[in-house]
């Protein structure tokens, strides 16, 4: 089993990352929240009229498949 990961710290890191500009597209975050072990991102994209959303598995430790797939060295990464 890998090292434990704090869901609150992961959530705050995701919120900071979602503020990074995605030029030339217009990406507007509506919310980034925790739901049932996942991070839920609700956003606006360019001229699309309705909000869009996606959920990502929230790893609880560094051995979690989503953490291993992306292989970050730190939470911020």
Helices and strands as residue ranges (DSSP letters): H 7-17, E 27-35, E 38-45, E 52-57, H 65-70
